[in-house]
Amino acid sequence: ERMLIKNHAGEARLKKPQGHYITLTLPPLTDNALLQDKIKPLADELRALLPLEGLILVAGLGNSSITPDALGPQAARQVLATRHITGELARSSGLEGLRPVAVLAPGVLGQTGIETSELMLGLVRQLHPAAVIVIDALASRRLSRLGCTVQLSDTGISPGAGVGNARPRIDRAIMGVPVIGIGVPTVVDAATLALDLLPGGDDGTETEDERALREIIAPRGEEMMVTPREIDLLIERAARLVAMGINCALQPSLTPAEVFSLVS
């Protein structure tokens, strides 16, 4: 599924920034461990959004202590960092010709006291990457997409926006380089879930009865988030898929098996 927002009218109508939005549909991650056939499509879509050359900075956003929010940190641990593999080290290890990649998991404001966008901007100014890839767990607007899609865009990301705790954006306007967001929906808010299950609840409008139901489920605007029972498995598999997709996109000279052996 692809969507391109070209102008301000599209922004206003869809309430999204201008840019490319790509959704890859998967078998439910909690039911399928064999996702090797999804790695290449993900890598191809990501590669098409990136500059052909130059250092890539990969950031896994989220809180590793909260399972539904741990996609970014878990994926970052499996992305192949190569910026330091140069010269004699590259020659002796047989890893010449790899694209330089720097990887980090910056944590969250409550752990560091620093906004993620501040950390990222400092690194961008120091490292001068050709582009930034940001991995983050998403809040889904549809139950059917929970743990069943990988979503990419070239419009950056707003950490925490899906759960009502939006932090400063990480995008091209702020960073000065292309920012590619990759995410997997891991939670849905309870009110959206209830409305999604109602007859006609997916037509984009909300009746008076539906607004009353939302107030019951989320009194005073205090939203509850719902996540699958097998969230640990979902995060583990989603992180592996996203990381392998990134690795194969950035290092096309390596096979998935070779990449896996290097990050294991």
NUDO-78018 format. One record per residue (C-alpha): residue number from 1; residue in three letters; x negated, y negated, z. Coordinates in Angstrom, 2 decimals, padded with zeros to 5 digits. Each point is the difference from the previous one (the first is absolute). Layout:
% NUDO-78018
<pt><seq>NUM</seq><type>ALA</type><east>X</east><north>Y</north><up>Z</up></pt>
...
This chain:
% NUDO-78018
<pt><seq>1</seq><type>GLU</type><east>000.00</east><north>000.00</north><up>000.00</up></pt>
<pt><seq>2</seq><type>ARG</type><east>-001.43</east><north>-003.36</north><up>-001.05</up></pt>
<pt><seq>3</seq><type>MET</type><east>001.06</east><north>-003.57</north><up>000.55</up></pt>
<pt><seq>4</seq><type>LEU</type><east>-001.62</east><north>-003.23</north><up>-001.22</up></pt>
<pt><seq>5</seq><type>ILE</type><east>001.07</east><north>-003.33</north><up>001.46</up></pt>
<pt><seq>6</seq><type>LYS</type><east>-001.07</east><north>-002.68</north><up>-002.46</up></pt>
<pt><seq>7</seq><type>ASN</type><east>001.38</east><north>-003.29</north><up>001.30</up></pt>
<pt><seq>8</seq><type>HIS</type><east>001.46</east><north>-001.94</north><up>002.92</up></pt>
<pt><seq>9</seq><type>ALA</type><east>003.54</east><north>001.03</north><up>-000.94</up></pt>
<pt><seq>10</seq><type>GLY</type><east>-000.98</east><north>003.63</north><up>000.45</up></pt>
<pt><seq>11</seq><type>GLU</type><east>-001.67</east><north>-000.83</north><up>003.30</up></pt>
<pt><seq>12</seq><type>ALA</type><east>003.16</east><north>-001.68</north><up>001.29</up></pt>
<pt><seq>13</seq><type>ARG</type><east>002.29</east><north>002.78</north><up>-001.14</up></pt>
<pt><seq>14</seq><type>LEU</type><east>-002.08</east><north>002.94</north><up>001.24</up></pt>
<pt><seq>15</seq><type>LYS</type><east>-001.64</east><north>-001.77</north><up>002.95</up></pt>
<pt><seq>16</seq><type>LYS</type><east>-003.44</east><north>001.24</north><up>-001.02</up></pt>
<pt><seq>17</seq><type>PRO</type><east>-003.09</east><north>-001.83</north><up>-001.30</up></pt>
<pt><seq>18</seq><type>GLN</type><east>-000.80</east><north>000.07</north><up>-003.72</up></pt>
<pt><seq>19</seq><type>GLY</type><east>-001.97</east><north>003.04</north><up>-001.05</up></pt>
<pt><seq>20</seq><type>HIS</type><east>000.04</east><north>003.70</north><up>-000.81</up></pt>
<pt><seq>21</seq><type>TYR</type><east>001.81</east><north>002.52</north><up>002.24</up></pt>
<pt><seq>22</seq><type>ILE</type><east>-000.50</east><north>003.72</north><up>-000.58</up></pt>
<pt><seq>23</seq><type>THR</type><east>001.73</east><north>002.82</north><up>001.88</up></pt>
<pt><seq>24</seq><type>LEU</type><east>-001.19</east><north>003.59</north><up>-000.36</up></pt>
<pt><seq>25</seq><type>THR</type><east>002.58</east><north>002.57</north><up>001.09</up></pt>
<pt><seq>26</seq><type>LEU</type><east>-001.29</east><north>003.04</north><up>001.87</up></pt>
<pt><seq>27</seq><type>PRO</type><east>001.42</east><north>003.22</north><up>001.42</up></pt>
<pt><seq>28</seq><type>PRO</type><east>000.68</east><north>-000.61</north><up>003.72</up></pt>
<pt><seq>29</seq><type>LEU</type><east>-003.41</east><north>-000.22</north><up>001.63</up></pt>
<pt><seq>30</seq><type>THR</type><east>001.24</east><north>001.92</north><up>003.04</up></pt>
<pt><seq>31</seq><type>ASP</type><east>000.98</east><north>002.96</north><up>-002.19</up></pt>
<pt><seq>32</seq><type>ASN</type><east>-002.85</east><north>000.15</north><up>-002.52</up></pt>
<pt><seq>33</seq><type>ALA</type><east>-003.68</east><north>000.42</north><up>000.79</up></pt>
<pt><seq>34</seq><type>LEU</type><east>-001.12</east><north>000.53</north><up>-003.62</up></pt>
<pt><seq>35</seq><type>LEU</type><east>-000.10</east><north>-003.48</north><up>-001.48</up></pt>
<pt><seq>36</seq><type>GLN</type><east>-003.12</east><north>000.31</north><up>-002.17</up></pt>
<pt><seq>37</seq><type>ASP</type><east>002.04</east><north>-000.66</north><up>-003.14</up></pt>
<pt><seq>38</seq><type>LYS</type><east>000.99</east><north>-003.42</north><up>001.42</up></pt>
<pt><seq>39</seq><type>ILE</type><east>-003.57</east><north>-001.22</north><up>000.49</up></pt>
<pt><seq>40</seq><type>LYS</type><east>-000.74</east><north>-000.74</north><up>-003.67</up></pt>
<pt><seq>41</seq><type>PRO</type><east>003.23</east><north>-001.96</north><up>-000.67</up></pt>
<pt><seq>42</seq><type>LEU</type><east>-000.65</east><north>-002.09</north><up>003.12</up></pt>
<pt><seq>43</seq><type>ALA</type><east>-003.63</east><north>-000.56</north><up>-000.98</up></pt>
<pt><seq>44</seq><type>ASP</type><east>000.96</east><north>-001.00</north><up>-003.55</up></pt>
<pt><seq>45</seq><type>GLU</type><east>002.59</east><north>-002.54</north><up>001.18</up></pt>
<pt><seq>46</seq><type>LEU</type><east>-002.42</east><north>-001.50</north><up>002.52</up></pt>
<pt><seq>47</seq><type>ARG</type><east>-002.88</east><north>-000.18</north><up>-002.47</up></pt>
<pt><seq>48</seq><type>ALA</type><east>002.17</east><north>-001.96</north><up>-002.42</up></pt>
<pt><seq>49</seq><type>LEU</type><east>000.51</east><north>-002.71</north><up>002.65</up></pt>
<pt><seq>50</seq><type>LEU</type><east>-003.71</east><north>-000.40</north><up>000.84</up></pt>
<pt><seq>51</seq><type>PRO</type><east>-002.92</east><north>-001.79</north><up>-001.66</up></pt>
<pt><seq>52</seq><type>LEU</type><east>-002.19</east><north>002.40</north><up>-001.96</up></pt>
<pt><seq>53</seq><type>GLU</type><east>-003.18</east><north>-000.81</north><up>001.92</up></pt>
<pt><seq>54</seq><type>GLY</type><east>-001.21</east><north>-001.37</north><up>003.31</up></pt>
<pt><seq>55</seq><type>LEU</type><east>000.21</east><north>000.74</north><up>003.69</up></pt>
<pt><seq>56</seq><type>ILE</type><east>003.38</east><north>001.04</north><up>001.37</up></pt>
<pt><seq>57</seq><type>LEU</type><east>000.90</east><north>-000.68</north><up>003.63</up></pt>
<pt><seq>58</seq><type>VAL</type><east>002.50</east><north>002.51</north><up>001.43</up></pt>
<pt><seq>59</seq><type>ALA</type><east>001.85</east><north>-000.79</north><up>003.23</up></pt>
<pt><seq>60</seq><type>GLY</type><east>002.21</east><north>002.45</north><up>001.90</up></pt>
<pt><seq>61</seq><type>LEU</type><east>002.44</east><north>-002.13</north><up>001.98</up></pt>
<pt><seq>62</seq><type>GLY</type><east>002.00</east><north>001.14</north><up>002.98</up></pt>
<pt><seq>63</seq><type>ASN</type><east>-000.23</east><north>001.31</north><up>003.54</up></pt>
<pt><seq>64</seq><type>SER</type><east>-001.63</east><north>003.42</north><up>000.25</up></pt>
<pt><seq>65</seq><type>SER</type><east>001.62</east><north>000.49</north><up>003.44</up></pt>
<pt><seq>66</seq><type>ILE</type><east>003.55</east><north>-000.18</north><up>-001.43</up></pt>
<pt><seq>67</seq><type>THR</type><east>000.58</east><north>002.94</north><up>-002.33</up></pt>
<pt><seq>68</seq><type>PRO</type><east>002.45</east><north>-001.61</north><up>-002.49</up></pt>
<pt><seq>69</seq><type>ASP</type><east>-002.42</east><north>-002.94</north><up>-000.35</up></pt>
<pt><seq>70</seq><type>ALA</type><east>-003.17</east><north>002.10</north><up>-000.32</up></pt>
<pt><seq>71</seq><type>LEU</type><east>000.04</east><north>000.53</north><up>-003.78</up></pt>
<pt><seq>72</seq><type>GLY</type><east>-002.56</east><north>-002.72</north><up>-000.70</up></pt>
<pt><seq>73</seq><type>PRO</type><east>-002.62</east><north>001.01</north><up>002.58</up></pt>
<pt><seq>74</seq><type>GLN</type><east>000.34</east><north>003.72</north><up>-000.85</up></pt>
<pt><seq>75</seq><type>ALA</type><east>-000.31</east><north>-000.65</north><up>-003.73</up></pt>
<pt><seq>76</seq><type>ALA</type><east>-002.98</east><north>-002.33</north><up>000.48</up></pt>
<pt><seq>77</seq><type>ARG</type><east>-001.92</east><north>002.79</north><up>001.74</up></pt>
<pt><seq>78</seq><type>GLN</type><east>000.32</east><north>002.08</north><up>-003.18</up></pt>
<pt><seq>79</seq><type>VAL</type><east>-000.99</east><north>-002.67</north><up>-002.53</up></pt>
<pt><seq>80</seq><type>LEU</type><east>-003.53</east><north>000.44</north><up>-001.31</up></pt>
<pt><seq>81</seq><type>ALA</type><east>-002.17</east><north>-002.97</north><up>001.02</up></pt>
<pt><seq>82</seq><type>THR</type><east>-002.84</east><north>-000.46</north><up>-002.49</up></pt>
<pt><seq>83</seq><type>ARG</type><east>-001.24</east><north>-003.59</north><up>000.32</up></pt>
<pt><seq>84</seq><type>HIS</type><east>-003.04</east><north>001.19</north><up>001.96</up></pt>
<pt><seq>85</seq><type>ILE</type><east>-000.89</east><north>002.83</north><up>-002.41</up></pt>
<pt><seq>86</seq><type>THR</type><east>-002.54</east><north>-001.70</north><up>-002.25</up></pt>
<pt><seq>87</seq><type>GLY</type><east>-003.56</east><north>000.41</north><up>-001.23</up></pt>
<pt><seq>88</seq><type>GLU</type><east>-001.90</east><north>003.03</north><up>001.19</up></pt>
<pt><seq>89</seq><type>LEU</type><east>002.88</east><north>001.20</north><up>002.17</up></pt>
<pt><seq>90</seq><type>ALA</type><east>002.29</east><north>000.13</north><up>-003.02</up></pt>
<pt><seq>91</seq><type>ARG</type><east>-002.62</east><north>001.73</north><up>-002.14</up></pt>
<pt><seq>92</seq><type>SER</type><east>-000.97</east><north>002.62</north><up>002.58</up></pt>
<pt><seq>93</seq><type>SER</type><east>003.63</east><north>000.84</north><up>000.81</up></pt>
<pt><seq>94</seq><type>GLY</type><east>001.08</east><north>000.22</north><up>-003.62</up></pt>
<pt><seq>95</seq><type>LEU</type><east>002.52</east><north>-002.80</north><up>000.46</up></pt>
<pt><seq>96</seq><type>GLU</type><east>-001.31</east><north>-002.54</north><up>-002.49</up></pt>
<pt><seq>97</seq><type>GLY</type><east>002.59</east><north>-002.01</north><up>-001.89</up></pt>
<pt><seq>98</seq><type>LEU</type><east>002.63</east><north>-000.11</north><up>002.72</up></pt>
<pt><seq>99</seq><type>ARG</type><east>002.12</east><north>-003.12</north><up>000.24</up></pt>
<pt><seq>100</seq><type>PRO</type><east>-000.80</east><north>-001.95</north><up>003.19</up></pt>
<pt><seq>101</seq><type>VAL</type><east>002.78</east><north>000.30</north><up>002.58</up></pt>
<pt><seq>102</seq><type>ALA</type><east>000.20</east><north>-001.42</north><up>003.53</up></pt>
<pt><seq>103</seq><type>VAL</type><east>002.62</east><north>001.36</north><up>002.43</up></pt>
<pt><seq>104</seq><type>LEU</type><east>001.35</east><north>-001.11</north><up>003.35</up></pt>
<pt><seq>105</seq><type>ALA</type><east>002.97</east><north>000.43</north><up>002.33</up></pt>
<pt><seq>106</seq><type>PRO</type><east>000.32</east><north>-003.44</north><up>001.64</up></pt>
<pt><seq>107</seq><type>GLY</type><east>002.54</east><north>000.96</north><up>002.67</up></pt>
<pt><seq>108</seq><type>VAL</type><east>002.85</east><north>-002.29</north><up>001.00</up></pt>
<pt><seq>109</seq><type>LEU</type><east>000.28</east><north>-003.38</north><up>001.71</up></pt>
<pt><seq>110</seq><type>GLY</type><east>000.91</east><north>001.56</north><up>003.35</up></pt>
<pt><seq>111</seq><type>GLN</type><east>-003.22</east><north>002.04</north><up>-000.01</up></pt>
<pt><seq>112</seq><type>THR</type><east>-002.44</east><north>-002.60</north><up>-001.30</up></pt>
<pt><seq>113</seq><type>GLY</type><east>001.52</east><north>-003.42</north><up>000.64</up></pt>
<pt><seq>114</seq><type>ILE</type><east>-000.80</east><north>-000.80</north><up>-003.64</up></pt>
<pt><seq>115</seq><type>GLU</type><east>002.48</east><north>-000.21</north><up>-002.85</up></pt>
<pt><seq>116</seq><type>THR</type><east>-000.69</east><north>002.63</north><up>-002.64</up></pt>
<pt><seq>117</seq><type>SER</type><east>000.07</east><north>-002.69</north><up>-002.68</up></pt>
<pt><seq>118</seq><type>GLU</type><east>-002.75</east><north>-001.88</north><up>001.86</up></pt>
<pt><seq>119</seq><type>LEU</type><east>-002.21</east><north>003.09</north><up>000.11</up></pt>
<pt><seq>120</seq><type>MET</type><east>000.65</east><north>000.77</north><up>-003.65</up></pt>
<pt><seq>121</seq><type>LEU</type><east>-000.72</east><north>-003.55</north><up>-001.14</up></pt>
<pt><seq>122</seq><type>GLY</type><east>-003.30</east><north>-000.01</north><up>001.87</up></pt>
<pt><seq>123</seq><type>LEU</type><east>-001.03</east><north>003.26</north><up>-001.63</up></pt>
<pt><seq>124</seq><type>VAL</type><east>001.05</east><north>-001.16</north><up>-003.45</up></pt>
<pt><seq>125</seq><type>ARG</type><east>-002.11</east><north>-003.14</north><up>000.38</up></pt>
<pt><seq>126</seq><type>GLN</type><east>-002.98</east><north>002.07</north><up>001.15</up></pt>
<pt><seq>127</seq><type>LEU</type><east>000.22</east><north>002.95</north><up>-002.39</up></pt>
<pt><seq>128</seq><type>HIS</type><east>001.50</east><north>-001.69</north><up>-003.10</up></pt>
<pt><seq>129</seq><type>PRO</type><east>001.99</east><north>003.06</north><up>-001.16</up></pt>
<pt><seq>130</seq><type>ALA</type><east>001.59</east><north>000.17</north><up>-003.44</up></pt>
<pt><seq>131</seq><type>ALA</type><east>003.27</east><north>001.02</north><up>001.66</up></pt>
<pt><seq>132</seq><type>VAL</type><east>001.54</east><north>001.15</north><up>003.28</up></pt>
<pt><seq>133</seq><type>ILE</type><east>002.13</east><north>003.10</north><up>000.54</up></pt>
<pt><seq>134</seq><type>VAL</type><east>002.23</east><north>-000.12</north><up>003.06</up></pt>
<pt><seq>135</seq><type>ILE</type><east>001.66</east><north>003.17</north><up>001.35</up></pt>
<pt><seq>136</seq><type>ASP</type><east>002.94</east><north>-000.31</north><up>002.38</up></pt>
<pt><seq>137</seq><type>ALA</type><east>003.03</east><north>001.92</north><up>001.22</up></pt>
<pt><seq>138</seq><type>LEU</type><east>003.29</east><north>-001.42</north><up>-001.25</up></pt>
<pt><seq>139</seq><type>ALA</type><east>003.53</east><north>-000.35</north><up>001.31</up></pt>
<pt><seq>140</seq><type>SER</type><east>002.43</east><north>001.41</north><up>-002.55</up></pt>
<pt><seq>141</seq><type>ARG</type><east>003.26</east><north>-001.63</north><up>-001.08</up></pt>
<pt><seq>142</seq><type>ARG</type><east>001.35</east><north>003.36</north><up>-001.09</up></pt>
<pt><seq>143</seq><type>LEU</type><east>000.04</east><north>003.30</north><up>001.87</up></pt>
<pt><seq>144</seq><type>SER</type><east>-000.65</east><north>001.82</north><up>-003.27</up></pt>
<pt><seq>145</seq><type>ARG</type><east>-003.46</east><north>-001.61</north><up>-000.28</up></pt>
<pt><seq>146</seq><type>LEU</type><east>-001.20</east><north>000.91</north><up>003.48</up></pt>
<pt><seq>147</seq><type>GLY</type><east>-003.14</east><north>002.10</north><up>-000.40</up></pt>
<pt><seq>148</seq><type>CYS</type><east>000.82</east><north>000.62</north><up>-003.67</up></pt>
<pt><seq>149</seq><type>THR</type><east>-001.72</east><north>-002.86</north><up>-001.83</up></pt>
<pt><seq>150</seq><type>VAL</type><east>-003.29</east><north>-001.82</north><up>-000.36</up></pt>
<pt><seq>151</seq><type>GLN</type><east>000.45</east><north>-003.68</north><up>-000.78</up></pt>
<pt><seq>152</seq><type>LEU</type><east>-002.61</east><north>-002.21</north><up>-001.67</up></pt>
<pt><seq>153</seq><type>SER</type><east>-000.02</east><north>-003.69</north><up>-000.85</up></pt>
<pt><seq>154</seq><type>ASP</type><east>-002.46</east><north>-002.69</north><up>-001.01</up></pt>
<pt><seq>155</seq><type>THR</type><east>001.71</east><north>-002.64</north><up>002.15</up></pt>
<pt><seq>156</seq><type>GLY</type><east>-001.83</east><north>000.74</north><up>003.25</up></pt>
<pt><seq>157</seq><type>ILE</type><east>001.68</east><north>000.84</north><up>003.28</up></pt>
<pt><seq>158</seq><type>SER</type><east>001.51</east><north>-001.58</north><up>003.11</up></pt>
<pt><seq>159</seq><type>PRO</type><east>-001.00</east><north>002.20</north><up>002.97</up></pt>
<pt><seq>160</seq><type>GLY</type><east>002.87</east><north>000.81</north><up>002.35</up></pt>
<pt><seq>161</seq><type>ALA</type><east>002.69</east><north>-001.58</north><up>-002.18</up></pt>
<pt><seq>162</seq><type>GLY</type><east>001.99</east><north>003.21</north><up>-000.29</up></pt>
<pt><seq>163</seq><type>VAL</type><east>000.50</east><north>000.27</north><up>003.77</up></pt>
<pt><seq>164</seq><type>GLY</type><east>000.73</east><north>-003.67</north><up>000.66</up></pt>
<pt><seq>165</seq><type>ASN</type><east>-003.51</east><north>-000.95</north><up>001.12</up></pt>
<pt><seq>166</seq><type>ALA</type><east>-001.37</east><north>-001.68</north><up>-003.11</up></pt>
<pt><seq>167</seq><type>ARG</type><east>-003.60</east><north>-001.18</north><up>000.23</up></pt>
<pt><seq>168</seq><type>PRO</type><east>-001.81</east><north>-002.31</north><up>-002.46</up></pt>
<pt><seq>169</seq><type>ARG</type><east>-000.05</east><north>001.38</north><up>-003.53</up></pt>
<pt><seq>170</seq><type>ILE</type><east>-002.99</east><north>001.64</north><up>-001.62</up></pt>
<pt><seq>171</seq><type>ASP</type><east>000.23</east><north>-000.89</north><up>-003.68</up></pt>
<pt><seq>172</seq><type>ARG</type><east>-001.88</east><north>-001.55</north><up>-002.88</up></pt>
<pt><seq>173</seq><type>ALA</type><east>000.97</east><north>-003.54</north><up>000.95</up></pt>
<pt><seq>174</seq><type>ILE</type><east>-001.64</east><north>000.40</north><up>003.40</up></pt>
<pt><seq>175</seq><type>MET</type><east>-002.89</east><north>002.34</north><up>-000.82</up></pt>
<pt><seq>176</seq><type>GLY</type><east>-000.95</east><north>-001.44</north><up>-003.36</up></pt>
<pt><seq>177</seq><type>VAL</type><east>-000.26</east><north>003.46</north><up>-001.61</up></pt>
<pt><seq>178</seq><type>PRO</type><east>002.64</east><north>002.53</north><up>-001.15</up></pt>
<pt><seq>179</seq><type>VAL</type><east>001.67</east><north>001.83</north><up>002.89</up></pt>
<pt><seq>180</seq><type>ILE</type><east>001.64</east><north>003.36</north><up>-000.70</up></pt>
<pt><seq>181</seq><type>GLY</type><east>002.41</east><north>001.35</north><up>002.61</up></pt>
<pt><seq>182</seq><type>ILE</type><east>000.63</east><north>003.74</north><up>000.41</up></pt>
<pt><seq>183</seq><type>GLY</type><east>002.56</east><north>001.34</north><up>002.43</up></pt>
<pt><seq>184</seq><type>VAL</type><east>002.20</east><north>002.92</north><up>000.93</up></pt>
<pt><seq>185</seq><type>PRO</type><east>003.35</east><north>-000.57</north><up>001.76</up></pt>
<pt><seq>186</seq><type>THR</type><east>-000.19</east><north>001.60</north><up>003.45</up></pt>
<pt><seq>187</seq><type>VAL</type><east>002.87</east><north>-001.68</north><up>001.88</up></pt>
<pt><seq>188</seq><type>VAL</type><east>003.46</east><north>-001.40</north><up>-000.67</up></pt>
<pt><seq>189</seq><type>ASP</type><east>001.89</east><north>-002.29</north><up>002.35</up></pt>
<pt><seq>190</seq><type>ALA</type><east>003.04</east><north>001.59</north><up>001.64</up></pt>
<pt><seq>191</seq><type>ALA</type><east>002.50</east><north>-002.53</north><up>-001.37</up></pt>
<pt><seq>192</seq><type>THR</type><east>-001.22</east><north>000.51</north><up>-003.56</up></pt>
<pt><seq>193</seq><type>LEU</type><east>000.20</east><north>003.76</north><up>000.51</up></pt>
<pt><seq>194</seq><type>ALA</type><east>003.59</east><north>-000.21</north><up>001.23</up></pt>
<pt><seq>195</seq><type>LEU</type><east>001.07</east><north>-002.30</north><up>-002.82</up></pt>
<pt><seq>196</seq><type>ASP</type><east>-001.77</east><north>002.16</north><up>-002.56</up></pt>
<pt><seq>197</seq><type>LEU</type><east>002.11</east><north>002.97</north><up>001.11</up></pt>
<pt><seq>198</seq><type>LEU</type><east>003.29</east><north>-001.88</north><up>-000.37</up></pt>
<pt><seq>199</seq><type>PRO</type><east>002.02</east><north>000.41</north><up>-003.22</up></pt>
<pt><seq>200</seq><type>GLY</type><east>-001.04</east><north>-002.82</north><up>-002.30</up></pt>
<pt><seq>201</seq><type>GLY</type><east>-002.78</east><north>-000.99</north><up>002.39</up></pt>
<pt><seq>202</seq><type>ASP</type><east>-002.63</east><north>-000.18</north><up>-002.70</up></pt>
<pt><seq>203</seq><type>ASP</type><east>001.55</east><north>-002.64</north><up>-002.27</up></pt>
<pt><seq>204</seq><type>GLY</type><east>-002.03</east><north>-002.87</north><up>001.45</up></pt>
<pt><seq>205</seq><type>THR</type><east>002.97</east><north>-001.73</north><up>001.69</up></pt>
<pt><seq>206</seq><type>GLU</type><east>001.17</east><north>000.15</north><up>003.58</up></pt>
<pt><seq>207</seq><type>THR</type><east>003.65</east><north>-000.03</north><up>001.11</up></pt>
<pt><seq>208</seq><type>GLU</type><east>001.34</east><north>-001.45</north><up>003.24</up></pt>
<pt><seq>209</seq><type>ASP</type><east>000.26</east><north>003.51</north><up>001.48</up></pt>
<pt><seq>210</seq><type>GLU</type><east>-003.59</east><north>000.71</north><up>-000.98</up></pt>
<pt><seq>211</seq><type>ARG</type><east>-001.19</east><north>-003.22</north><up>001.63</up></pt>
<pt><seq>212</seq><type>ALA</type><east>001.85</east><north>001.01</north><up>003.17</up></pt>
<pt><seq>213</seq><type>LEU</type><east>-001.67</east><north>003.42</north><up>-000.13</up></pt>
<pt><seq>214</seq><type>ARG</type><east>-003.41</east><north>-001.62</north><up>-000.37</up></pt>
<pt><seq>215</seq><type>GLU</type><east>000.68</east><north>-002.13</north><up>003.10</up></pt>
<pt><seq>216</seq><type>ILE</type><east>000.91</east><north>003.12</north><up>001.99</up></pt>
<pt><seq>217</seq><type>ILE</type><east>-003.14</east><north>001.83</north><up>-001.08</up></pt>
<pt><seq>218</seq><type>ALA</type><east>-002.30</east><north>-003.02</north><up>000.35</up></pt>
<pt><seq>219</seq><type>PRO</type><east>001.49</east><north>-002.25</north><up>002.70</up></pt>
<pt><seq>220</seq><type>ARG</type><east>-001.60</east><north>-003.44</north><up>000.26</up></pt>
<pt><seq>221</seq><type>GLY</type><east>-002.10</east><north>000.91</north><up>-003.00</up></pt>
<pt><seq>222</seq><type>GLU</type><east>-001.99</east><north>002.60</north><up>001.96</up></pt>
<pt><seq>223</seq><type>GLU</type><east>-000.58</east><north>002.50</north><up>-002.77</up></pt>
<pt><seq>224</seq><type>MET</type><east>-000.69</east><north>003.68</north><up>000.58</up></pt>
<pt><seq>225</seq><type>MET</type><east>-002.23</east><north>001.88</north><up>-002.42</up></pt>
<pt><seq>226</seq><type>VAL</type><east>000.59</east><north>003.61</north><up>-001.04</up></pt>
<pt><seq>227</seq><type>THR</type><east>-002.74</east><north>002.33</north><up>-001.16</up></pt>
<pt><seq>228</seq><type>PRO</type><east>000.01</east><north>003.68</north><up>-001.04</up></pt>
<pt><seq>229</seq><type>ARG</type><east>-000.54</east><north>002.65</north><up>002.66</up></pt>
<pt><seq>230</seq><type>GLU</type><east>-003.01</east><north>001.30</north><up>-001.97</up></pt>
<pt><seq>231</seq><type>ILE</type><east>-001.65</east><north>-003.43</north><up>-000.13</up></pt>
<pt><seq>232</seq><type>ASP</type><east>-003.44</east><north>001.39</north><up>000.92</up></pt>
<pt><seq>233</seq><type>LEU</type><east>000.08</east><north>002.27</north><up>-003.03</up></pt>
<pt><seq>234</seq><type>LEU</type><east>001.33</east><north>-002.76</north><up>-002.24</up></pt>
<pt><seq>235</seq><type>ILE</type><east>-002.80</east><north>-002.39</north><up>001.01</up></pt>
<pt><seq>236</seq><type>GLU</type><east>-002.69</east><north>002.66</north><up>-000.38</up></pt>
<pt><seq>237</seq><type>ARG</type><east>001.07</east><north>000.96</north><up>-003.51</up></pt>
<pt><seq>238</seq><type>ALA</type><east>000.77</east><north>-003.53</north><up>-001.14</up></pt>
<pt><seq>239</seq><type>ALA</type><east>-003.41</east><north>-001.22</north><up>001.23</up></pt>
<pt><seq>240</seq><type>ARG</type><east>-001.77</east><north>002.81</north><up>-001.85</up></pt>
<pt><seq>241</seq><type>LEU</type><east>001.93</east><north>-000.66</north><up>-003.22</up></pt>
<pt><seq>242</seq><type>VAL</type><east>-000.55</east><north>-003.78</north><up>000.09</up></pt>
<pt><seq>243</seq><type>ALA</type><east>-003.70</east><north>000.35</north><up>000.85</up></pt>
<pt><seq>244</seq><type>MET</type><east>-000.61</east><north>002.54</north><up>-002.76</up></pt>
<pt><seq>245</seq><type>GLY</type><east>001.89</east><north>-002.18</north><up>-002.47</up></pt>
<pt><seq>246</seq><type>ILE</type><east>-002.22</east><north>-002.95</north><up>000.90</up></pt>
<pt><seq>247</seq><type>ASN</type><east>-003.17</east><north>002.10</north><up>-000.17</up></pt>
<pt><seq>248</seq><type>CYS</type><east>000.85</east><north>001.40</north><up>-003.43</up></pt>
<pt><seq>249</seq><type>ALA</type><east>001.00</east><north>-003.45</north><up>-001.29</up></pt>
<pt><seq>250</seq><type>LEU</type><east>-003.29</east><north>-001.55</north><up>001.12</up></pt>
<pt><seq>251</seq><type>GLN</type><east>-002.30</east><north>002.92</north><up>-000.83</up></pt>
<pt><seq>252</seq><type>PRO</type><east>001.33</east><north>001.49</north><up>-003.26</up></pt>
<pt><seq>253</seq><type>SER</type><east>-003.31</east><north>001.80</north><up>-000.59</up></pt>
<pt><seq>254</seq><type>LEU</type><east>000.74</east><north>002.30</north><up>002.97</up></pt>
<pt><seq>255</seq><type>THR</type><east>002.58</east><north>002.77</north><up>000.04</up></pt>
<pt><seq>256</seq><type>PRO</type><east>002.51</east><north>000.16</north><up>002.87</up></pt>
<pt><seq>257</seq><type>ALA</type><east>-001.87</east><north>003.03</north><up>001.33</up></pt>
<pt><seq>258</seq><type>GLU</type><east>-003.30</east><north>-001.93</north><up>000.01</up></pt>
<pt><seq>259</seq><type>VAL</type><east>001.63</east><north>-002.97</north><up>001.71</up></pt>
<pt><seq>260</seq><type>PHE</type><east>001.55</east><north>002.27</north><up>002.63</up></pt>
<pt><seq>261</seq><type>SER</type><east>-003.36</east><north>001.60</north><up>000.75</up></pt>
<pt><seq>262</seq><type>LEU</type><east>-001.61</east><north>-003.42</north><up>000.49</up></pt>
<pt><seq>263</seq><type>VAL</type><east>002.63</east><north>-001.31</north><up>002.44</up></pt>
<pt><seq>264</seq><type>SER</type><east>000.56</east><north>003.25</north><up>001.93</up></pt>
